[in-house]
Amino acid sequence: MLGLLVAAFAAGAPFAALTAGNLTHSISVREQHAQAAAAHQVPATLLQRHRPGTPTQVRWEPRPGGGRQMGTCVLALWTPRGRGQGQRRADLGRPHRPAYRSPLQASQVTALVDLAEMLTVAVLATMLTAAWWLARRALDKCGMAAWDADWLATGPRSTPRQ
């Protein structure tokens, strides 16, 4: 029984890990592309003095010839007043928001894929261990029931009564 479960694990773990890794990779790359498309850098000009971590008035042009827009964003300590500064468009116009989050990096995608593969193997091992434990318990219960039935059938006749 245990050998069968070990063989199932050895045969199934690579395929399960590969499937989980491929699925995680495709989802992560799709998310990476969506983040990059939604949050690209545009030059922004500060319109007032600012304190780090507080919303500051800025002006930016979303695309060349697209008209200027004004809004607020949270800037870093070293940003001088009136100077063009690359900001994520997704953060401009949203007060009280922390600094922008850049799109997923290739190393982060790789780490997510590795994590998904390892967790898949761990979950598969846990499931097969639980299946082995439940099967072992059921077989032990059946074995004890059969032993009790045999003992009731033969035991009282073979032992003298006192």
C-alpha positions as CSV (number, residue, x, y, z in Angstrom):
1,M,0.0,0.0,0.0
2,L,2.7,2.5,1.0
3,G,4.7,1.6,-2.1
4,L,1.7,2.3,-4.3
5,L,1.3,5.8,-2.7
6,V,5.1,6.5,-3.1
7,A,4.9,5.5,-6.7
8,A,1.8,7.7,-7.2
9,F,3.7,10.6,-5.6
10,A,6.8,10.1,-7.7
11,A,4.8,9.9,-10.9
12,G,2.3,12.7,-10.1
13,A,4.5,15.3,-8.3
14,P,6.4,16.5,-11.4
15,F,3.3,16.9,-13.5
16,A,1.4,18.7,-10.7
17,A,4.3,21.0,-10.0
18,L,4.8,21.8,-13.7
19,T,1.1,22.5,-14.2
20,A,1.0,24.8,-11.1
21,G,4.1,26.5,-12.3
22,N,2.8,27.1,-15.8
23,L,-0.5,28.4,-14.5
24,T,1.2,30.7,-12.0
25,H,3.6,32.0,-14.7
26,S,0.8,32.8,-17.1
27,I,-1.2,34.6,-14.5
28,S,1.8,36.5,-13.2
29,V,3.0,37.6,-16.6
30,R,-0.6,38.7,-17.5
31,E,-0.6,40.7,-14.2
32,Q,2.8,42.1,-15.0
33,H,1.7,43.4,-18.4
34,A,-1.5,44.8,-17.0
35,Q,0.4,46.7,-14.3
36,A,2.9,48.0,-16.8
37,A,0.2,49.2,-19.1
38,A,-1.8,50.9,-16.4
39,A,1.0,52.6,-14.6
40,H,3.6,54.2,-16.9
41,Q,5.8,57.1,-15.9
42,V,5.0,60.6,-17.0
43,P,6.8,63.9,-16.2
44,A,5.1,65.8,-13.4
45,T,5.7,69.4,-12.2
46,L,5.3,70.3,-8.6
47,L,3.0,73.3,-8.0
48,Q,3.6,73.8,-4.3
49,R,6.0,73.0,-1.5
50,H,5.6,69.6,0.0
51,R,6.4,67.6,3.0
52,P,7.4,64.0,2.5
53,G,4.4,61.6,2.8
54,T,1.7,64.2,2.4
55,P,-0.3,64.9,-0.8
56,T,1.2,67.6,-3.0
57,Q,-0.3,69.4,-6.0
58,V,1.2,68.4,-9.3
59,R,0.6,69.0,-13.0
60,W,1.3,66.5,-15.8
61,E,0.6,65.7,-19.4
62,P,-0.7,62.1,-19.8
63,R,0.5,61.8,-23.4
64,P,2.0,64.4,-25.8
65,G,-0.7,66.7,-27.0
66,G,-3.2,65.2,-24.6
67,G,-3.7,68.3,-22.5
68,R,-2.4,69.0,-19.0
69,Q,-4.0,67.6,-15.9
70,M,-3.7,68.6,-12.3
71,G,-4.0,66.4,-9.2
72,T,-2.3,65.4,-6.0
73,C,0.2,62.6,-5.3
74,V,2.6,61.6,-2.5
75,L,6.2,62.5,-3.3
76,A,9.5,61.4,-1.8
77,L,11.8,63.5,0.4
78,W,14.2,64.6,-2.3
79,T,11.8,66.0,-4.9
80,P,12.5,69.7,-5.5
81,R,9.7,72.2,-6.2
82,G,9.0,73.0,-9.8
83,R,11.2,70.2,-11.1
84,G,9.8,67.6,-13.5
85,Q,9.6,64.3,-11.7
86,G,8.7,60.9,-13.1
87,Q,5.6,59.6,-11.4
88,R,3.3,56.7,-12.0
89,R,0.1,57.9,-13.7
90,A,-1.8,55.5,-11.6
91,D,-0.8,57.4,-8.5
92,L,-1.4,60.9,-9.7
93,G,-4.7,62.4,-8.6
94,R,-5.0,60.0,-5.7
95,P,-4.2,61.6,-2.4
96,H,-3.0,59.8,0.7
97,R,-1.6,57.0,-1.3
98,P,1.9,55.7,-0.7
99,A,4.6,55.7,-3.3
100,Y,3.8,53.8,-6.5
101,R,4.2,50.1,-6.8
102,S,6.2,49.1,-9.8
103,P,5.0,46.2,-12.0
104,L,6.1,42.7,-11.1
105,Q,9.7,42.1,-11.9
106,A,10.9,39.0,-13.7
107,S,12.6,37.8,-10.5
108,Q,9.3,38.1,-8.6
109,V,7.5,36.1,-11.3
110,T,10.2,33.4,-11.0
111,A,9.8,33.4,-7.2
112,L,6.0,33.1,-7.5
113,V,6.4,30.1,-9.9
114,D,8.9,28.4,-7.6
115,L,6.6,29.0,-4.6
116,A,3.6,27.5,-6.5
117,E,5.6,24.5,-7.5
118,M,6.9,23.8,-4.0
119,L,3.5,24.3,-2.4
120,T,1.9,21.9,-5.0
121,V,4.4,19.2,-4.1
122,A,3.9,19.8,-0.4
123,V,0.1,19.6,-0.7
124,L,0.3,16.5,-2.8
125,A,2.6,14.9,-0.3
126,T,0.3,15.9,2.5
127,M,-2.8,14.5,0.7
128,L,-1.1,11.2,-0.1
129,T,0.1,10.9,3.5
130,A,-3.4,11.5,4.8
131,A,-4.7,8.9,2.3
132,W,-2.2,6.4,3.6
133,W,-3.1,7.1,7.2
134,L,-6.8,6.8,6.5
135,A,-6.4,3.6,4.6
136,R,-4.1,2.2,7.2
137,R,-6.6,3.1,9.9
138,A,-9.5,1.5,8.0
139,L,-7.5,-1.7,7.3
140,D,-6.5,-1.9,11.0
141,K,-10.2,-1.6,11.9
142,C,-11.2,-4.3,9.5
143,G,-8.4,-6.5,10.7
144,M,-9.4,-6.1,14.3
145,A,-13.0,-6.8,13.4
146,A,-12.0,-10.0,11.6
147,W,-9.8,-11.0,14.5
148,D,-12.7,-10.5,17.0
149,A,-15.0,-12.5,14.8
150,D,-12.5,-15.3,14.6
151,W,-11.9,-15.2,18.3
152,L,-15.6,-15.4,19.0
153,A,-16.0,-18.3,16.7
154,T,-13.0,-20.4,17.9
155,G,-11.9,-18.9,21.2
156,P,-14.6,-20.1,23.6
157,R,-14.4,-23.7,22.3
158,S,-10.7,-24.0,22.7
159,T,-10.3,-22.7,26.2
160,P,-11.7,-24.5,29.2
161,R,-14.4,-22.7,31.2
162,Q,-13.8,-22.3,34.8
